[in-house]
Each structure stands twice: as C-alpha cells, then as structure tokens.
C-alpha cells in the first residue's frame, strides 16, 4: 500500500489541466496562522489544516452555505444562526442569531431577488429573514412545523420553487416528511411522507419533482433486522449499524412519493445538473457519490472519493457543488479536510485531485468561478469566550474561498492535501504483516502476534489533565488549575507515578455524544458533527443507530479476530429498583447487602449481547465502588476458571460528578469514589493469574470545558501493565484514536476507519522487559458518600440555586456546572479561570506536529 501511495503522489505530475478551468489571478496561498513551519493548524486528530485560498474565521460551526444571486453576499448557517459575509471584502458584516434554539444539520436558501434568506432551526422552525435598505437581515417570520411525535420536528434542507416563488419545500427530519410551505402566509400546506431522517431537497428544473436524501434510508421490511433512530425503525446490519440509504422521488403535483432509490449509506447533500438529467448524492458513510439518472431513476455510476483506493472508511463526503464553468463536481471530504475534484467529462470513478480545506468541510457554494467551502470545525476550538459563556462544542469555524485550480495547481494542492490529512500514515497502518514472527508487546503491523492477551479498557467522564494531574510535581502540569489532585485521586496519582505519566494526551471528542464514539470507534461521523446546533433527533450514547460509523466498534473488530469480549456498562442506561438515593444505595452496599437491582437498557445489540448482566452503566446515583465490586466478583470467577475475556470495557462514570445537589455526594467525594473504584479494579487484575499478559488503559470520554493551561482537549490517560514503562513521563502526542488503534494492534486487527488508522500507536508507553510487581489500591482520603450541604447562592454571578439534570450525560449546562465545581473546590472567592476554560486549543496551535517521517519524507522531492 505504501508503494501505491508513492505511485499516487508520482502520478499527480501527469494530471492534465481541465480545459474548462479558468486560471486564478494568483496561486492559492495557505493562510498564515499559528502552527508548524509552513503555516496551518494542528487539530486533535493530529492532522494539519491549511485551507487553500482565503480563509475567514468566526465563532461558530457553519453547516450550510448559499451565495446571493448578485454574488455580493455569502450566507452561512451555523450552530447559532446566520452569518453574512461580504464577498468583495471577505469579511463578516452581520451575525443574526436564531431567536430560539440553534441551527439544524442543514437548510439555507435565498430568494431569487436576494431580498429574503430562509433557514431552519434545531427545533421546529422554518425561519425567514428580510434584507433591509441598509443590507442587514432581520427576522420577519417564524413558521412552526408541528412534530408528529416528540417535542421537535427538526426541519433541515430547503428548496425554493422557482416556478411558484410562493412555495418552499423543507425536509422535516423527525417527521420523516417533505413539507410544502406557503411563503406569503407562513402556512404549512401539506407534508408528504418520504424516507427516514430526510436531510436535503433539490427540485427538477420545472419544479414538478423533488429529490430528498434520506439519512436513514427506507423502512425495514417485515422480518428484516431493525433498530431505532429517534423513534423510527431503521434497517441495520448484524452489528446494529444502519444499512440503508435512499433518495425519495416526490411527485409535487400529486404530492406523493413515487419511489425510493437505494444509494450508499447516510446520503446527505445533493447536486442536480442544470438540465435536471443527473443527480449526485454524497454518501457520507460509504465514502462514495451515487450518480443517478433522473429519467430512469436508477444509480448508473458510483464515484469513490477516497484519496487512495486502498484506504478504509473515513473520507466521509458530506457536501456537493457543481462548477458548471469548469465542468467539475466538488465533494467535501469531511474526514480528509479536503475537497475532492471530479472531472464531469471523465468516465473515471476516481477524483482528479484534492483541494485542502479547513477542519471538517461540510457545505459548499460557487461564487462566480470561486469555490466557497464551509468548514464546521475550521481551525478548531480556538475561541475561549463567547458572550460570557464557555462551551467545548463551540469552534472557530471557517469559510474558505479558492479559485478553480488549474492542472499544475491542482497537482500541488493534492500533494499537500494528502500529506496534511495523514493519508500516508493511514495507508501504512493498513499494511498487514506477511509473517507472524515472534510475539512482541505492541506489534508494528496488523497480524503480528502480541505478548498481551487481555486488554481492560476503562472509560471515565469529563476531566482534563490539569484538573487531576496538575499537582504531580513532574510533567507539564499547572497546580493552580488542579481541582481534583492527590487528595481526591490518590490511586490515579499512584498509577501515573508507578507506571506512565502521559502529559501530551488529547481527547478527540468534546462532549459525551461524540466522546464515546471516539472512545469506542476511533472516529466520528458527519451526522454527529452537523448536530451541534441542537441534538433534536438524539443526544446519543448508543441509542441511535444513525450515529454509528459503518466501520464498527472496537469490540466488533476484536470479535472478528476470534477473541472474546465483555461489556461492563458501556451504552447502558440502567434504572434503580426500587427507587433509591445515592446514600441509600451506598449504605446498602457498605452493609454487604444487595437490596437494589439495576435493570439494564442497552439499545445497541452488539453491546447488549456481551454485557455483564448486573453491572450498571450511566446513573450517578450508583456508586462506582459498587460497580468495581461487581466487576471484581465476576473477574475473579473468570480468573479461577481460566476464562477471562480477551477484551473488557469497564465504564466508571462518577468522576463526572453531580454538582452541588442536596441529595448527591460532594463533587470531590464522587471523584474519590471513582478513583477508589479504579484502584480496586487495577489491584484485582494485577494480582490475578492473567496479569502477566494484560494491559489496562484508562481514559476519559471527553474533557468537556474543564481547565487546562496547555489545551482544553488535553486529558488524562493511564497505561498499566507489566510491560508498561515504570516511573516514566511520556510526552509523545497521543489521542483517543491512538487508544483504539493500539488495542486493535494488540489483537491483530486492521484499522477500519481512517481517523484512527492515521493516529500514532502508543508504543513509547511500553517496554519489552516485564515487571510483574502488582498494584496496591490506595485508600481514599476524601470521605466517600460525603453529602452536599443545603443549597446556597452560587458565586461568580451565577443564578442560584443551580439545579442540574443528570438523568443523561451532558444535560447540565457545562459552563454552569464547571463554575460550580471550581468554586466548590477552590472557594467562592477564587476567580474562575476563564482563560483556561473551554476547548481553546492553545497547545495544539503551538504543538507543530510534523508529518510522520517513517512513511514519507516531507520535502519537494516527493512530488
């Protein structure tokens, strides 16, 4: 595969210039932003982002773009509202926030005369903004599309009827319908049933037919395997991952769906040729574009958008636009941070080249002959403050603009895009060993044997490095930001001191919905990344089949290699029978009783099938020491019988804390509970018969917006094993994807998704000489079940009393919660460290990761 990549890079020199392309006034230049030599920004995936052309940054996540008919404006919809960009100066001239909620996954349109802009929000509104005499927009109408079930209908894509300017058609995601809206009155005239989770809409030139992309595809046939997505059954494969994608063809005269055309998975954006003969469909979960002949209503060709044919899943195309002047189709590859360029005059199913974009491109528009790209994450989470609120999901999004590149320019841009996206590393990670050879601790290639036979993967909740290890006295820590130091986390401190202290480890995810996906799949999906304006369909931890990447979960790959798996709590939402408080359950546990049961609720079949039946998942009224006890009891039985599973996931969630609610333990007590539980788990494993061939990896699902002086994404990770280095500080860059890749390398599995295939394997944490010394759990210092006092007014200007909903992860406002945690630990008078809160990406900006020179040397000779 490496030779294939070298061949790919070499053949770029032979790329012809498109005869229809117009040369730009000047060669595109990367923006000069803080980062490695040559400009660019390193993001948490480890990839380098250097968009071609001009880049405009702002404090939002752009998901949809449209240019004004006169070419003077570009309108973007982001997670907050509308962003108005002046095309001549390439500056933001207005930001118009939605009056309620944020923006839905897509949906923006501008009237033919440019006087009105339409957008959809993340609840149930189709919004209309009117342009005033001074050119500014203001909201003038809010049309409600009533939900069929649930509290929000979640409108998405919009198409305006050019034959009847009084009509608009809107894809209603949770209703599974296409709504017809009368613009003069704001009335919903009708809704036509289409497929599951409709996303985008395009109209035929005569506006008699609507084409609607359905993220969830068709409804399951009788007896067909199905799961649920936001209340609607969807077709799934044996792993529980959505297995259907369709485009609905709707007769707008008869108001009926005529047919659903099967496409690739997660069909999202659509592009229709001017003559209406050809429809292009971006299939985000298949790495393809379906080419549909609208006359025959069938797929006639499939385009492969990956930079190299050998790559696994992960280019994730989620945006399309046709450049008629150059006869090109542009495809936004969200996983490669690049735009794939297809010559429409060519019969090739491969891209002509690639244009570097910002982080996670998702939407595009043409501004004359210039390509405009909306990059959801842009340059990363680089904005620490927004209207006095700090939130990790917020990013410094960007809009990049580049002239259509000629053949030579496209060749140069393609070489850059491939390197910056770390395609060489991903290809190298896929190369399987041709011979087993002697067993080693961490194999260098998939298929080689490892000395490790048992992996215990502990997933915890929501802490940064400095919050826990800022007081270590070694490594890169800041004691002033340490709120849960040695007193609260003596076991984690002992483990980091006795084994490996990782002080340059990052979470890819920023909240639980994407954090657990990164932790268990090593990747994310456009479906999740587009949803940050409001998770109306689902805020998912294993409950919505549409959120899962088609590459599968880490346990799918372990099981496929013939190894065994046990799930302790992941994706479980247990209940408590009979209902009881934390204290009642804790007291019962300490007394050695079992008065309470915790019936499981695990939607994902593959996680449910291998679940330990009495181990509860997310519920903050259940002590982690109880979870640890239940794991240890079963583990000791397995150890005695010689049947310890090869791979175990153990979910210990109480370091999340439950704020200052009166019926909950104090935050430090919950962190101490989590720490002691972890210590006991490690102690049990390290005294077992399998210890000599085991590794325990511990990390957080996300850092939320905790406090860290290096970077808001920096978090804790522990590597514990007889083969782990002892007393070492490891400052190599690693992330959640590194954890997934390293575990799968141990089991001989090939990576199934690019975003963890390109991650560095955690080899520097290990040594070939084992030290079998076991770990002894450290007694807690902070009392367990230390209950919060009665509520009092909150400090730092916050509303009081602050009550939070912890029934599911992240329902609590994270900035409010983190302020409460800070003042609880540091005192009411301690200034809240705003400059270090939020995923501000200070460290990643200066990190300056270089291309892995083991794969391809980054110099001019490679071209």
DRENPANU-839350 format. One record per residue (C-alpha): z, y negated, x negated; residue in one letter. Coordinates in steps of 0.1 Angstrom, whole numbers, plus 5000, padded with zeros to 4 digits. Last residue first. Layout:
N
    pz    py    px  aa
     Z     Y     X   A
...
END
This chain:
863
    pz    py    px  aa
  4943  4846  4937   X
  4969  4863  4916   X
  4961  4843  4885   X
  4975  4812  4901   X
  5011  4823  4898   X
  5036  4841  4920   X
  5039  4875  4903   X
  5035  4902  4930   X
  5060  4930  4938   X
  5089  4931  4913   X
  5086  4893  4912   X
  5103  4889  4945   X
  5091  4855  4956   X
  5117  4829  4948   X
  5147  4819  4968   X
  5155  4782  4964   X
  5191  4782  4976   X
  5191  4745  4981   X
  5179  4744  5017   X
  5197  4777  5024   X
  5230  4762  5014   X
  5227  4732  5038   X
  5215  4753  5066   X
  5234  4734  5093   X
  5244  4763  5115   X
  5272  4743  5132   X
  5304  4730  5117   X
  5306  4717  5081   X
  5300  4680  5087   X
  5320  4682  5119   X
  5352  4693  5101   X
  5377  4686  5130   X
  5403  4662  5116   X
  5437  4678  5114   X
  5461  4660  5138   X
  5465  4688  5163   X
  5473  4714  5136   X
  5453  4736  5113   X
  5452  4770  5130   X
  5454  4759  5166   X
  5434  4728  5158   X
  5405  4748  5144   X
  5406  4774  5171   X
  5405  4748  5199   X
  5377  4730  5181   X
  5358  4763  5178   X
  5362  4770  5215   X
  5349  4735  5225   X
  5319  4739  5202   X
  5312  4774  5214   X
  5312  4767  5250   X
  5326  4799  5264   X
  5301  4823  5279   X
  5294  4835  5244   X
  5302  4872  5249   X
  5309  4885  5284   X
  5340  4883  5305   X
  5354  4857  5281   X
  5353  4827  5305   X
  5371  4798  5289   X
  5397  4774  5302   X
  5403  4741  5283   X
  5432  4721  5299   X
  5424  4695  5290   X
  5391  4678  5281   X
  5385  4673  5244   X
  5393  4641  5226   X
  5404  4657  5194   X
  5434  4675  5208   X
  5438  4696  5239   X
  5464  4688  5265   X
  5489  4716  5269   X
  5487  4751  5281   X
  5517  4774  5281   X
  5522  4793  5249   X
  5497  4818  5236   X
  5510  4854  5231   X
  5518  4871  5198   X
  5503  4905  5207   X
  5503  4915  5170   X
  5526  4895  5147   X
  5509  4878  5118   X
  5516  4897  5085   X
  5498  4929  5094   X
  5505  4959  5072   X
  5479  4966  5046   X
  5458  4998  5050   X
  5457  5020  5019   X
  5422  5026  5005   X
  5414  5058  4987   X
  5406  5061  4950   X
  5374  5082  4948   X
  5357  5061  4922   X
  5321  5071  4919   X
  5298  5063  4890   X
  5263  5054  4901   X
  5273  5019  4910   X
  5267  4999  4942   X
  5267  4964  4955   X
  5237  4955  4934   X
  5216  4978  4955   X
  5218  4958  4988   X
  5181  4962  4996   X
  5164  4928  4998   X
  5147  4920  5032   X
  5110  4923  5036   X
  5112  4956  5056   X
  5139  4939  5077   X
  5116  4913  5092   X
  5086  4936  5090   X
  5099  4961  5116   X
  5098  4999  5114   X
  5113  5004  5080   X
  5108  5039  5066   X
  5138  5063  5070   X
  5152  5082  5040   X
  5187  5082  5054   X
  5201  5060  5026   X
  5170  5037  5030   X
  5179  5033  5067   X
  5213  5020  5058   X
  5199  4996  5032   X
  5172  4983  5055   X
  5197  4976  5083   X
  5222  4959  5060   X
  5194  4938  5044   X
  5183  4927  5079   X
  5218  4913  5084   X
  5215  4892  5052   X
  5216  4894  5015   X
  5212  4869  4987   X
  5227  4880  4954   X
  5262  4866  4947   X
  5280  4899  4942   X
  5316  4895  4930   X
  5330  4927  4918   X
  5365  4942  4919   X
  5352  4977  4922   X
  5315  4984  4927   X
  5307  5006  4957   X
  5301  5043  4950   X
  5334  5055  4962   X
  5325  5033  4992   X
  5333  5000  5009   X
  5307  4973  5014   X
  5321  4943  5032   X
  5301  4914  5048   X
  5314  4880  5058   X
  5292  4851  5069   X
  5269  4823  5057   X
  5249  4810  5087   X
  5267  4777  5088   X
  5259  4771  5051   X
  5277  4763  5019   X
  5308  4745  5031   X
  5314  4768  5060   X
  5329  4762  5094   X
  5321  4781  5126   X
  5292  4774  5147   X
  5284  4810  5158   X
  5286  4832  5126   X
  5268  4861  5141   X
  5271  4899  5147   X
  5297  4900  5119   X
  5297  4926  5091   X
  5313  4957  5078   X
  5295  4985  5059   X
  5314  5017  5052   X
  5298  5042  5027   X
  5305  5079  5025   X
  5299  5109  5003   X
  5332  5111  4985   X
  5350  5101  5017   X
  5338  5132  5036   X
  5370  5152  5033   X
  5390  5123  5046   X
  5415  5099  5030   X
  5389  5071  5026   X
  5378  5075  5063   X
  5413  5071  5076   X
  5421  5042  5054   X
  5389  5024  5064   X
  5397  5028  5101   X
  5433  5017  5095   X
  5421  4986  5077   X
  5396  4977  5104   X
  5422  4980  5131   X
  5446  4958  5110   X
  5420  4931  5107   X
  5410  4931  5144   X
  5447  4928  5154   X
  5452  4901  5128   X
  5422  4882  5143   X
  5437  4886  5177   X
  5471  4873  5165   X
  5454  4843  5148   X
  5438  4834  5181   X
  5471  4836  5200   X
  5472  4865  5224   X
  5459  4861  5259   X
  5476  4854  5292   X
  5481  4817  5285   X
  5445  4810  5274   X
  5444  4794  5240   X
  5411  4808  5227   X
  5402  4844  5234   X
  5395  4855  5198   X
  5361  4866  5184   X
  5381  4885  5158   X
  5386  4909  5188   X
  5353  4926  5187   X
  5356  4959  5168   X
  5324  4979  5174   X
  5321  5011  5153   X
  5286  5024  5147   X
  5285  5059  5132   X
  5259  5077  5112   X
  5260  5111  5096   X
  5283  5124  5123   X
  5315  5142  5111   X
  5311  5179  5119   X
  5331  5196  5092   X
  5357  5209  5118   X
  5386  5191  5102   X
  5365  5159  5097   X
  5353  5160  5133   X
  5388  5163  5146   X
  5399  5135  5122   X
  5371  5113  5135   X
  5381  5118  5171   X
  5416  5106  5165   X
  5405  5079  5142   X
  5381  5063  5167   X
  5407  5063  5194   X
  5433  5047  5171   X
  5408  5021  5160   X
  5400  5011  5195   X
  5437  5008  5203   X
  5442  4987  5172   X
  5413  4966  5185   X
  5434  4956  5215   X
  5418  4956  5250   X
  5419  4924  5270   X
  5390  4910  5250   X
  5366  4934  5266   X
  5334  4943  5247   X
  5333  4981  5239   X
  5357  5008  5249   X
  5360  5042  5231   X
  5369  5069  5256   X
  5334  5085  5260   X
  5322  5083  5223   X
  5287  5072  5229   X
  5256  5092  5219   X
  5238  5092  5252   X
  5250  5057  5261   X
  5233  5041  5231   X
  5200  5059  5237   X
  5203  5052  5274   X
  5207  5015  5271   X
  5227  5003  5301   X
  5261  5011  5288   X
  5290  5006  5313   X
  5320  5026  5302   X
  5352  5034  5322   X
  5382  5021  5302   X
  5413  5041  5312   X
  5449  5029  5313   X
  5482  5046  5313   X
  5477  5063  5280   X
  5512  5062  5265   X
  5524  5060  5229   X
  5548  5031  5235   X
  5526  5009  5213   X
  5496  5017  5235   X
  5515  5008  5267   X
  5527  4976  5252   X
  5492  4967  5241   X
  5478  4975  5276   X
  5504  4954  5293   X
  5500  4926  5268   X
  5463  4924  5272   X
  5466  4922  5310   X
  5460  4950  5335   X
  5435  4963  5360   X
  5440  5000  5368   X
  5415  5009  5354   X
  5400  4985  5329   X
  5362  4980  5329   X
  5340  4986  5300   X
  5309  4965  5289   X
  5294  4988  5263   X
  5264  4977  5241   X
  5281  4991  5209   X
  5315  5007  5217   X
  5318  5036  5193   X
  5283  5052  5190   X
  5279  5085  5172   X
  5248  5096  5154   X
  5235  5128  5138   X
  5206  5131  5112   X
  5172  5147  5118   X
  5151  5119  5104   X
  5142  5108  5139   X
  5180  5104  5146   X
  5183  5079  5118   X
  5153  5060  5131   X
  5165  5059  5166   X
  5200  5049  5153   X
  5186  5018  5137   X
  5172  5007  5170   X
  5135  5007  5180   X
  5104  4991  5166   X
  5095  4980  5201   X
  5120  4951  5199   X
  5145  4951  5227   X
  5148  4920  5249   X
  5127  4934  5278   X
  5151  4963  5283   X
  5179  4940  5295   X
  5214  4953  5293   X
  5219  4960  5255   X
  5238  4928  5247   X
  5217  4903  5266   X
  5221  4869  5281   X
  5197  4877  5309   X
  5170  4863  5331   X
  5184  4828  5331   X
  5192  4826  5294   X
  5188  4789  5293   X
  5169  4766  5269   X
  5174  4793  5242   X
  5150  4817  5259   X
  5119  4815  5237   X
  5137  4832  5208   X
  5148  4861  5229   X
  5114  4869  5243   X
  5098  4861  5209   X
  5117  4891  5195   X
  5144  4896  5169   X
  5147  4918  5138   X
  5170  4942  5119   X
  5173  4964  5150   X
  5211  4969  5152   X
  5225  4938  5135   X
  5195  4916  5143   X
  5197  4926  5179   X
  5234  4921  5180   X
  5230  4886  5167   X
  5202  4877  5190   X
  5223  4878  5222   X
  5256  4873  5203   X
  5248  4839  5188   X
  5232  4825  5157   X
  5214  4856  5143   X
  5201  4860  5108   X
  5236  4862  5095   X
  5240  4854  5058   X
  5255  4868  5027   X
  5259  4848  4995   X
  5296  4853  4988   X
  5297  4891  4988   X
  5331  4903  4975   X
  5328  4939  4966   X
  5355  4966  4963   X
  5392  4961  4956   X
  5392  4923  4962   X
  5370  4923  4992   X
  5389  4953  5007   X
  5422  4936  5001   X
  5411  4904  5016   X
  5397  4922  5047   X
  5430  4940  5049   X
  5452  4909  5046   X
  5433  4891  5074   X
  5456  4868  5092   X
  5480  4859  5064   X
  5451  4862  5038   X
  5429  4836  5055   X
  5420  4830  5091   X
  5415  4792  5092   X
  5399  4787  5058   X
  5380  4754  5058   X
  5402  4737  5033   X
  5401  4768  5010   X
  5364  4764  5003   X
  5348  4796  4989   X
  5322  4805  4963   X
  5337  4835  4946   X
  5372  4836  4934   X
  5405  4822  4948   X
  5400  4841  4980   X
  5411  4812  5002   X
  5377  4805  5018   X
  5374  4842  5026   X
  5380  4842  5063   X
  5368  4808  5078   X
  5349  4802  5046   X
  5326  4832  5051   X
  5318  4825  5088   X
  5332  4844  5118   X
  5316  4854  5151   X
  5323  4890  5161   X
  5326  4924  5144   X
  5302  4953  5137   X
  5314  4983  5117   X
  5287  5006  5103   X
  5301  5039  5091   X
  5275  5058  5070   X
  5279  5094  5061   X
  5257  5115  5037   X
  5255  5092  5006   X
  5242  5108  4975   X
  5208  5097  4987   X
  5175  5116  4986   X
  5141  5098  4983   X
  5120  5095  5015   X
  5120  5058  5016   X
  5119  5042  4982   X
  5144  5029  4956   X
  5171  5052  4969   X
  5206  5039  4971   X
  5232  5063  4957   X
  5208  5086  4939   X
  5196  5122  4946   X
  5174  5138  4920   X
  5136  5138  4927   X
  5123  5138  4963   X
  5086  5134  4954   X
  5058  5112  4967   X
  5083  5085  4977   X
  5073  5064  5006   X
  5058  5029  5003   X
  5070  5009  5033   X
  5093  4987  5013   X
  5064  4976  4991   X
  5045  4964  5021   X
  5074  4943  5033   X
  5079  4929  4999   X
  5043  4919  4996   X
  5043  4904  5031   X
  5071  4880  5021   X
  5060  4854  5047   X
  5057  4828  5019   X
  5034  4851  4999   X
  5011  4859  5027   X
  5010  4824  5040   X
  5002  4810  5005   X
  4973  4834  4999   X
  4960  4826  5034   X
  4962  4788  5027   X
  4941  4792  4996   X
  4915  4813  5014   X
  4915  4790  5043   X
  4908  4760  5020   X
  4879  4779  5004   X
  4864  4788  5038   X
  4871  4755  5055   X
  4903  4746  5072   X
  4905  4731  5107   X
  4926  4701  5103   X
  4964  4706  5104   X
  4992  4694  5126   X
  5027  4708  5125   X
  5053  4703  5153   X
  5089  4710  5142   X
  5122  4723  5154   X
  5154  4714  5137   X
  5175  4740  5154   X
  5201  4743  5181   X
  5215  4777  5187   X
  5244  4770  5164   X
  5258  4743  5186   X
  5276  4711  5177   X
  5281  4684  5203   X
  5286  4647  5197   X
  5251  4638  5209   X
  5236  4662  5185   X
  5253  4669  5151   X
  5248  4694  5124   X
  5209  4693  5124   X
  5195  4717  5099   X
  5194  4749  5118   X
  5160  4759  5105   X
  5129  4742  5093   X
  5109  4746  5125   X
  5129  4770  5146   X
  5106  4769  5176   X
  5075  4759  5156   X
  5049  4741  5179   X
  5015  4741  5162   X
  4988  4715  5165   X
  4953  4724  5153   X
  4930  4694  5146   X
  4894  4693  5159   X
  4903  4669  5187   X
  4940  4676  5193   X
  4939  4714  5200   X
  4971  4730  5213   X
  4995  4756  5201   X
  5027  4774  5210   X
  5051  4799  5194   X
  5055  4793  5157   X
  5087  4809  5143   X
  5096  4789  5112   X
  5068  4764  5104   X
  5032  4772  5100   X
  5011  4786  5071   X
  4974  4791  5081   X
  4961  4827  5079   X
  4926  4842  5074   X
  4896  4858  5090   X
  4918  4880  5111   X
  4909  4916  5116   X
  4892  4931  5147   X
  4858  4923  5132   X
  4829  4916  5156   X
  4825  4881  5143   X
  4813  4851  5163   X
  4848  4845  5175   X
  4860  4840  5140   X
  4898  4848  5141   X
  4924  4827  5124   X
  4960  4839  5123   X
  4986  4812  5124   X
  5017  4816  5102   X
  5055  4820  5103   X
  5049  4857  5098   X
  5072  4869  5126   X
  5060  4842  5150   X
  5023  4849  5145   X
  5006  4821  5164   X
  4970  4831  5171   X
  4941  4807  5166   X
  4907  4817  5181   X
  4877  4802  5164   X
  4843  4789  5174   X
  4848  4759  5151   X
  4842  4733  5178   X
  4856  4756  5205   X
  4890  4759  5189   X
  4906  4784  5212   X
  4944  4784  5215   X
  4969  4812  5215   X
  5007  4817  5211   X
  5032  4846  5210   X
  5019  4869  5183   X
  5047  4891  5170   X
  5039  4897  5133   X
  5067  4924  5134   X
  5056  4959  5137   X
  5047  4979  5105   X
  5023  4967  5079   X
  4994  4989  5068   X
  4967  4967  5084   X
  4977  4937  5064   X
  4982  4902  5076   X
  4989  4915  5111   X
  4969  4901  5140   X
  4950  4932  5150   X
  4924  4923  5177   X
  4918  4947  5206   X
  4884  4949  5223   X
  4869  4955  5258   X
  4901  4953  5279   X
  4890  4955  5315   X
  4884  4932  5345   X
  4846  4939  5346   X
  4838  4903  5351   X
  4868  4889  5332   X
  4860  4908  5300   X
  4895  4911  5285   X
  4902  4908  5248   X
  4937  4920  5240   X
  4955  4903  5211   X
  4977  4926  5189   X
  5010  4928  5172   X
  5022  4951  5199   X
  5055  4934  5209   X
  5040  4899  5211   X
  5008  4909  5229   X
  4988  4877  5230   X
  4961  4879  5257   X
  4925  4865  5253   X
  4904  4861  5284   X
  4866  4862  5282   X
  4840  4851  5307   X
  4856  4819  5320   X
  4828  4798  5306   X
  4853  4776  5288   X
  4869  4806  5272   X
  4903  4816  5285   X
  4935  4817  5264   X
  4967  4834  5275   X
  5002  4835  5261   X
  5027  4863  5268   X
  5019  4900  5269   X
  5051  4918  5260   X
  5034  4951  5251   X
  4996  4955  5249   X
  4974  4952  5279   X
  4970  4971  5312   X
  4951  4951  5338   X
  4968  4945  5371   X
  4946  4943  5401   X
  4937  4922  5431   X
  4970  4902  5436   X
  4967  4884  5468   X
  4965  4848  5480   X
  4931  4854  5498   X
  4915  4823  5483   X
  4937  4825  5451   X
  4925  4860  5443   X
  4951  4870  5416   X
  4944  4890  5385   X
  4976  4902  5370   X
  4978  4908  5333   X
  4999  4937  5322   X
  5024  4951  5297   X
  5042  4984  5299   X
  5065  5004  5276   X
  5097  4985  5277   X
  5123  5001  5254   X
  5147  5028  5267   X
  5143  5051  5237   X
  5123  5076  5257   X
  5098  5049  5268   X
  5104  5023  5294   X
  5087  5012  5326   X
  5105  4983  5343   X
  5129  4981  5372   X
  5137  4946  5383   X
  5173  4932  5385   X
  5171  4911  5353   X
  5154  4939  5334   X
  5163  4974  5344   X
  5153  5008  5331   X
  5125  5032  5341   X
  5111  5067  5333   X
  5084  5075  5358   X
  5094  5097  5388   X
  5076  5074  5413   X
  5055  5049  5394   X
  5073  5022  5375   X
  5064  4986  5383   X
  5038  4970  5361   X
  5042  4949  5330   X
  5075  4935  5318   X
  5060  4904  5301   X
  5035  4899  5329   X
  5006  4876  5320   X
  4990  4859  5350   X
  4953  4853  5355   X
  4945  4831  5385   X
  4911  4833  5403   X
  4894  4808  5425   X
  4899  4778  5402   X
  4861  4774  5396   X
  4866  4776  5359   X
  4890  4806  5362   X
  4927  4797  5361   X
  4953  4805  5335   X
  4989  4813  5340   X
  5018  4823  5316   X
  5050  4843  5319   X
  5054  4867  5348   X
  5085  4887  5345   X
  5074  4919  5362   X
  5039  4920  5378   X
  5025  4898  5406   X
  5037  4890  5441   X
  5022  4858  5456   X
  5044  4829  5465   X
  5034  4803  5490   X
  5032  4766  5499   X
  5061  4755  5476   X
  5064  4718  5486   X
  5065  4689  5462   X
  5047  4667  5488   X
  5018  4654  5468   X
  5020  4682  5443   X
  5015  4711  5467   X
  5029  4741  5448   X
  5015  4777  5448   X
  5039  4801  5433   X
  5030  4832  5413   X
  5056  4859  5417   X
  5080  4882  5399   X
  5109  4863  5414   X
  5128  4862  5381   X
  5098  4849  5361   X
  5082  4825  5386   X
  5047  4818  5371   X
  5035  4784  5385   X
  5003  4774  5401   X
  4996  4737  5408   X
  4977  4721  5437   X
  4970  4685  5446   X
  4942  4682  5420   X
  4920  4706  5440   X
  4891  4716  5419   X
  4910  4711  5387   X
  4939  4733  5399   X
  4968  4728  5374   X
  4982  4759  5356   X
  5019  4762  5348   X
  5039  4789  5329   X
  5077  4794  5335   X
  5098  4792  5366   X
  5133  4808  5363   X
  5142  4818  5399   X
  5179  4811  5394   X
  5211  4822  5412   X
  5203  4859  5417   X
  5177  4873  5440   X
  5147  4858  5457   X
  5153  4826  5439   X
  5142  4793  5456   X
  5116  4773  5438   X
  5130  4738  5437   X
  5107  4709  5432   X
  5120  4679  5412   X
  5100  4647  5414   X
  5099  4614  5396   X
  5113  4620  5361   X
  5104  4592  5338   X
  5078  4590  5310   X
  5071  4560  5288   X
  5036  4545  5284   X
  5046  4509  5291   X
  5029  4510  5324   X
  5049  4541  5334   X
  5039  4577  5329   X
  5052  4600  5356   X
  5074  4631  5351   X
  5072  4661  5375   X
  5097  4690  5373   X
  5093  4725  5387   X
  5130  4735  5390   X
  5147  4769  5394   X
  5170  4773  5364   X
  5155  4772  5329   X
  5133  4742  5335   X
  5096  4740  5342   X
  5073  4711  5331   X
  5048  4688  5346   X
  5034  4656  5330   X
  5018  4629  5351   X
  4995  4599  5344   X
  4971  4617  5320   X
  4941  4614  5343   X
  4936  4651  5344   X
  4973  4658  5349   X
  4994  4672  5320   X
  5008  4707  5318   X
  5040  4724  5305   X
  5054  4759  5310   X
  5071  4782  5285   X
  5104  4800  5280   X
  5124  4778  5303   X
  5137  4743  5293   X
  5173  4733  5296   X
  5197  4729  5325   X
  5199  4697  5346   X
  5184  4663  5344   X
  5159  4676  5319   X
  5159  4654  5288   X
  5132  4629  5281   X
  5126  4623  5244   X
  5103  4594  5235   X
  5082  4580  5207   X
  5083  4609  5183   X
  5060  4601  5154   X
  5025  4612  5144   X
  5013  4576  5140   X
  4980  4581  5158   X
  4990  4611  5179   X
  5021  4595  5194   X
  5045  4623  5202   X
  5065  4627  5235   X
  5093  4653  5235   X
  5102  4668  5269   X
  5134  4686  5279   X
  5163  4702  5262   X
  5151  4737  5250   X
  5117  4722  5241   X
  5087  4711  5260   X
  5061  4693  5238   X
  5037  4665  5249   X
  5011  4654  5224   X
  4997  4619  5230   X
  4967  4598  5223   X
  4941  4625  5228   X
  4926  4610  5260   X
  4933  4642  5280   X
  4969  4643  5267   X
  4977  4672  5244   X
  4998  4702  5256   X
  5026  4721  5239   X
  5052  4748  5248   X
  5083  4763  5232   X
  5096  4735  5210   X
  5132  4741  5198   X
  5150  4708  5195   X
  5163  4682  5171   X
  5131  4668  5157   X
  5106  4674  5128   X
  5070  4663  5124   X
  5049  4682  5100   X
  5015  4671  5086   X
  4992  4697  5071   X
  5001  4733  5062   X
  5037  4744  5070   X
  5058  4755  5041   X
  5085  4780  5052   X
  5098  4805  5026   X
  5111  4838  5039   X
  5146  4850  5032   X
  5152  4858  5069   X
  5178  4831  5069   X
  5153  4804  5061   X
  5141  4790  5027   X
  5124  4756  5031   X
  5093  4743  5015   X
  5084  4723  4985   X
  5066  4735  4954   X
  5097  4743  4935   X
  5123  4756  4960   X
  5139  4735  4987   X
  5143  4700  5001   X
  5112  4688  5020   X
  5079  4675  5006   X
  5055  4686  5034   X
  5027  4710  5023   X
  4994  4694  5018   X
  4962  4701  5037   X
  4931  4692  5018   X
  4917  4658  5027   X
  4894  4644  5053   X
  4891  4678  5069   X
  4859  4698  5066   X
  4843  4706  5100   X
  4841  4743  5109   X
  4810  4755  5127   X
  4795  4774  5097   X
  4829  4791  5090   X
  4833  4791  5053   X
  4829  4825  5038   X
  4859  4846  5026   X
  4850  4861  4993   X
  4880  4847  4974   X
  4902  4863  5000   X
  4890  4897  4988   X
  4914  4895  4959   X
  4945  4890  4980   X
  4936  4919  5003   X
  4929  4941  4973   X
  4963  4932  4959   X
  4977  4941  4993   X
  4959  4975  4993   X
  4972  4981  4958   X
  5007  4976  4971   X
  5000  5000  5000   X
END
